[in-house]
C-alpha cells in the first residue's frame, strides 16, 4: 500500500468543537479548549503519524464576520489554511443544526476542487432522530461527501474521521519526523495554556480584551522558567484578572503550570503579571509581536 501524507484543514464557525476534535485526532493536547467562542486565534498544527500515512492537521480560528482588526487577522488565518490544505474537514455543531454560516461555508467548499469530509460534532449531546435532518441538509449542500457524527469528548467515530482523512490525502513520504505531534514551540504552548486558563477563570466579557505575551522562557535541565504578561485592554479589567488579594491570577498560573508540566514532562516555574495596554487589539504592530 502506498504511503500518504498531506495537510488537512479543520474549519468551521466559532465554538463548534474544532480544537477538541484536533486534540482527539492527534492524541495529544496541542490546542487549547474553552466553552467560549473564538478561543483559537492562531493556526495550530497537529501531526498524527500512522503506519501508512502522516496527517498534518491545521486547526483554525472560527470563520465569522470580523468586526475588528484582531478578528480580521483570525479569519485571514483560517482562509489561508484552507488554501494550503490537501483535504478539508468541515465541523458542524450537531446540537445547533445547520446555520446560515454553516451553509455559506459548505457552499464555498462545494466550489473547491479538493476532498472534503463533514464532521457533525458533539454527537454525544444529540439523539439519533435529531441527527437525520442535519445530515440531510449537509448532504444537499455537499453531495457525495462523507458525513460523520462524532463525539471528540468520548472518542466516538474519531478513528472513522482519521481513516477518511487518510484516504483523502495524496501519496507521498512523511513530512515531519514520526515522533513529532506539533511544530509549535514550548514557548507558544506556554502562552496558549495561560490564555486557556484566562478564558476559563474570568468573567464572560474579559477574555476577548486580553492576550498573553511570554516575555521570558528559559530551558534548564528538567525545568522551564516562564515569565508572562497578561495584557488587558481596560484598566478596570486588571483588578478582575488579578482577583481579590491576587487569588484569581494565582489560580490561573497554578492551573496553567500543571497543564504545561503534564504536556512537557518537566517541572515549570511560571510567573504571571498583568499589564494594561489600551487598544492592543487594534494595533497592527502589537498584533504582529503577539504572533497574530
C-alpha positions as CSV (number, residue, x, y, z in Angstrom):
1,X,0.0,0.0,0.0
2,X,1.4,3.4,-1.0
3,X,2.2,5.9,1.8
4,X,0.0,9.0,2.0
5,X,0.9,12.4,3.6
6,X,-0.5,15.9,3.5
7,X,-2.3,18.7,5.2
8,X,-6.0,18.7,6.4
9,X,-7.6,22.0,7.4
10,X,-10.2,21.8,10.2
11,X,-12.6,24.6,9.5
12,X,-16.0,25.8,10.8
13,X,-17.7,28.7,12.6
14,X,-16.7,29.6,16.1
15,X,-17.3,27.2,19.0
16,X,-18.2,24.1,17.0
17,X,-15.5,21.9,18.6
18,X,-12.6,22.2,16.1
19,X,-9.9,22.3,18.8
20,X,-11.4,19.4,20.8
21,X,-11.5,17.4,17.6
22,X,-7.9,18.2,16.7
23,X,-6.7,17.1,20.1
24,X,-8.6,13.8,19.7
25,X,-7.3,13.2,16.2
26,X,-3.7,13.9,17.2
27,X,-3.9,12.0,20.5
28,X,-2.3,14.9,22.4
29,X,-3.3,18.4,23.6
30,X,-1.9,20.8,21.1
31,X,-4.8,23.3,21.0
32,X,-6.5,24.9,24.0
33,X,-10.2,24.4,24.6
34,X,-12.8,26.5,26.3
35,X,-16.6,26.8,26.1
36,X,-16.2,30.4,24.8
37,X,-16.3,31.3,21.1
38,X,-13.1,32.5,19.3
39,X,-10.7,30.8,21.7
40,X,-8.4,29.8,18.9
41,X,-6.6,32.9,17.5
42,X,-3.7,31.2,15.6
43,X,-3.3,28.4,13.1
44,X,-2.4,25.3,15.2
45,X,-0.6,22.4,13.6
46,X,-1.0,18.9,14.9
47,X,0.6,15.8,13.5
48,X,-0.7,12.2,13.5
49,X,1.7,9.6,12.2
50,X,0.1,6.3,11.2
51,X,1.7,3.1,9.8
52,X,0.7,4.0,6.2
53,X,0.2,7.8,6.4
54,X,1.1,11.0,8.1
55,X,-1.8,13.5,8.6
56,X,-0.9,17.1,9.4
57,X,-4.0,18.8,10.8
58,X,-4.4,22.6,10.7
59,X,-6.7,23.8,13.4
60,X,-8.0,27.3,12.6
61,X,-9.9,30.2,14.2
62,X,-13.6,30.1,13.7
63,X,-14.8,31.8,10.4
64,X,-17.1,34.6,11.3
65,X,-18.0,38.2,10.3
66,X,-15.0,40.1,11.6
67,X,-15.6,43.4,13.3
68,X,-12.1,44.3,14.5
69,X,-8.5,44.1,13.2
70,X,-7.8,41.1,15.5
71,X,-10.9,39.3,14.2
72,X,-9.9,40.0,10.6
73,X,-6.5,38.6,11.2
74,X,-8.1,35.4,12.7
75,X,-10.4,34.9,9.7
76,X,-7.5,35.5,7.3
77,X,-5.5,32.8,9.1
78,X,-8.4,30.3,8.7
79,X,-8.9,31.1,5.0
80,X,-5.1,30.9,4.3
81,X,-5.1,27.4,5.9
82,X,-8.0,26.4,3.7
83,X,-6.0,27.4,0.6
84,X,-2.9,25.3,1.8
85,X,-4.7,22.1,2.6
86,X,-4.9,18.9,0.6
87,X,-8.2,18.0,2.3
88,X,-10.7,19.8,4.4
89,X,-12.6,18.8,7.5
90,X,-15.8,20.9,7.9
91,X,-17.0,20.8,11.5
92,X,-20.7,21.5,12.1
93,X,-22.2,21.6,15.6
94,X,-24.9,18.9,15.6
95,X,-26.6,20.5,18.6
96,X,-27.2,23.7,16.7
97,X,-28.2,22.2,13.3
98,X,-27.1,23.8,10.0
99,X,-26.9,27.5,10.5
100,X,-26.7,30.2,7.7
101,X,-23.0,30.5,8.4
102,X,-22.6,26.7,8.0
103,X,-24.4,26.9,4.7
104,X,-22.0,29.6,3.5
105,X,-19.0,27.5,4.4
106,X,-20.5,24.4,2.8
107,X,-21.3,26.3,-0.4
108,X,-17.7,27.6,-0.5
109,X,-16.3,24.1,-0.1
110,X,-18.6,22.7,-2.8
111,X,-16.8,25.0,-5.3
112,X,-13.3,23.8,-4.2
113,X,-11.7,21.0,-6.1
114,X,-10.4,19.1,-3.1
115,X,-11.7,16.3,-0.9
116,X,-13.9,17.4,2.0
117,X,-15.2,15.4,5.0
118,X,-18.0,16.8,7.2
119,X,-17.9,16.1,10.9
120,X,-21.1,16.6,13.0
121,X,-19.6,17.4,16.3
122,X,-21.0,16.9,19.9
123,X,-22.7,13.7,18.8
124,X,-23.0,12.7,22.5
125,X,-25.4,15.5,23.1
126,X,-27.9,14.7,20.3
127,X,-30.3,11.9,20.0
128,X,-30.1,10.0,16.7
129,X,-33.5,11.2,15.3
130,X,-32.3,14.8,15.5
131,X,-29.2,14.0,13.5
132,X,-31.0,12.9,10.4
133,X,-32.3,16.3,9.2
134,X,-28.8,17.8,9.9
135,X,-27.2,15.1,7.8
136,X,-29.8,15.6,5.1
137,X,-29.2,19.3,4.9
138,X,-25.4,18.9,4.7
139,X,-25.8,16.1,2.1
140,X,-27.8,18.5,-0.1
141,X,-25.1,21.2,0.2
142,X,-22.2,18.9,-0.2
143,X,-23.3,15.8,-2.2
144,X,-21.2,12.7,-2.2
145,X,-19.1,13.9,0.7
146,X,-18.7,11.7,3.8
147,X,-20.7,12.9,6.8
148,X,-19.6,11.5,10.1
149,X,-21.3,12.2,13.5
150,X,-18.5,12.4,16.1
151,X,-18.0,12.9,19.8
152,X,-14.5,14.1,20.3
153,X,-15.1,14.1,24.0
154,X,-15.9,10.4,24.2
155,X,-13.9,9.4,21.2
156,X,-16.9,8.1,19.2
157,X,-16.1,7.8,15.5
158,X,-12.8,9.7,15.8
159,X,-10.9,6.7,14.2
160,X,-13.5,6.9,11.3
161,X,-12.6,10.5,10.7
162,X,-8.9,9.7,10.8
163,X,-9.4,6.9,8.3
164,X,-11.4,9.2,6.0
165,X,-8.8,11.9,6.0
166,X,-6.0,9.5,5.5
167,X,-7.8,8.1,2.4
168,X,-8.3,11.7,1.0
169,X,-4.5,12.6,1.2
170,X,-2.2,12.4,-1.8
171,X,0.5,9.7,-1.9
172,X,3.9,10.8,-0.6
173,X,6.6,10.4,2.1
174,X,6.3,11.7,5.7
175,X,6.5,15.5,6.1
176,X,7.8,15.5,9.7
177,X,9.7,13.2,12.0
178,X,7.4,10.4,13.2
179,X,7.8,11.2,16.9
180,X,6.6,14.9,16.4
181,X,3.0,15.7,17.3
182,X,3.2,19.5,16.7
183,X,5.6,22.1,15.3
184,X,4.5,24.7,17.9
185,X,7.3,25.8,20.3
186,X,7.2,25.2,24.0
187,X,7.1,29.0,24.4
188,X,3.9,29.2,22.3
189,X,2.3,26.3,24.1
190,X,3.0,28.1,27.4
191,X,1.4,31.2,26.1
192,X,-1.7,29.3,25.0
193,X,-2.1,27.3,28.2
194,X,-2.1,30.6,30.2
195,X,-4.6,32.1,27.8
196,X,-6.8,29.0,28.2
197,X,-7.0,29.4,31.9
198,X,-7.6,33.1,31.5
199,X,-10.7,32.3,29.4
200,X,-11.8,29.7,31.9
201,X,-11.3,31.6,35.1
202,X,-12.6,35.1,34.2
203,X,-16.0,36.6,33.6
204,X,-17.7,36.5,30.3
205,X,-16.6,39.8,28.7
206,X,-13.0,39.8,30.0
207,X,-11.1,37.2,27.8
208,X,-11.7,39.0,24.4
209,X,-9.9,42.1,25.6
210,X,-6.9,40.0,26.8
211,X,-3.8,38.5,25.4
212,X,-0.7,36.7,26.8
213,X,2.8,37.5,25.9
214,X,5.7,35.3,27.1
215,X,8.5,37.7,27.9
216,X,11.0,35.2,29.2
217,X,11.3,31.4,28.5
218,X,14.4,29.7,29.8
219,X,15.2,26.0,29.4
220,X,17.1,24.4,32.2
221,X,17.8,20.7,33.0
222,X,14.3,19.3,33.9
223,X,13.0,22.8,34.4
224,X,11.3,25.5,32.3
225,X,11.2,29.1,33.7
226,X,8.4,31.2,32.2
227,X,7.6,34.8,32.8
228,X,4.5,36.0,31.0
229,X,2.4,39.2,30.8
230,X,-1.4,39.1,30.7
231,X,-2.4,42.1,28.6
232,X,-5.7,43.8,29.3
233,X,-7.4,46.4,27.2
234,X,-9.1,48.3,30.0
235,X,-7.8,49.5,33.4
236,X,-10.9,48.1,35.1
237,X,-10.1,44.6,33.8
238,X,-6.8,44.5,35.6
239,X,-8.3,44.0,39.0
240,X,-10.8,41.4,37.7
241,X,-7.9,39.3,36.3
242,X,-5.8,39.7,39.4
243,X,-8.8,39.0,41.8
244,X,-9.1,39.7,45.5
245,X,-5.6,39.6,47.0
246,X,-4.2,38.1,43.8
247,X,-6.2,34.9,44.1
248,X,-7.5,34.6,40.6
249,X,-4.2,35.3,38.9
250,X,-2.5,32.8,41.2
251,X,-5.2,30.2,40.2
252,X,-4.7,30.9,36.5
253,X,-1.0,30.4,37.0
254,X,-1.3,27.3,39.0
255,X,-3.6,25.6,36.6
256,X,-1.6,26.6,33.5
257,X,1.6,25.4,35.2
258,X,0.1,22.0,35.9
259,X,-1.1,21.7,32.3
260,X,2.3,22.7,30.9
261,X,4.1,20.3,33.2
262,X,1.8,17.4,32.1
263,X,2.5,18.4,28.4
264,X,6.2,18.8,28.6
265,X,7.1,16.2,31.3
266,X,9.3,18.6,33.2
267,X,8.9,21.0,36.2
268,X,7.8,24.5,35.3
269,X,8.3,27.8,37.2
270,X,5.6,30.2,36.0
271,X,5.4,33.8,36.9
272,X,2.5,36.0,35.7
273,X,1.8,39.7,35.9
274,X,-0.9,41.9,34.4
275,X,-0.2,45.0,32.2
276,X,-2.8,47.5,30.9
277,X,-2.3,48.1,27.2
278,X,-5.4,50.1,25.8
279,X,-6.0,49.4,22.2
280,X,-3.6,46.4,21.8
281,X,-6.1,44.5,19.6
282,X,-6.3,47.5,17.2
283,X,-2.5,47.9,16.9
284,X,-1.1,46.1,13.9
285,X,2.4,46.2,15.2
286,X,1.5,44.8,18.6
287,X,-0.6,42.1,17.0
288,X,2.4,41.0,14.9
289,X,4.6,40.9,18.0
290,X,1.9,38.6,19.6
291,X,2.0,36.4,16.6
292,X,-1.4,37.4,15.4
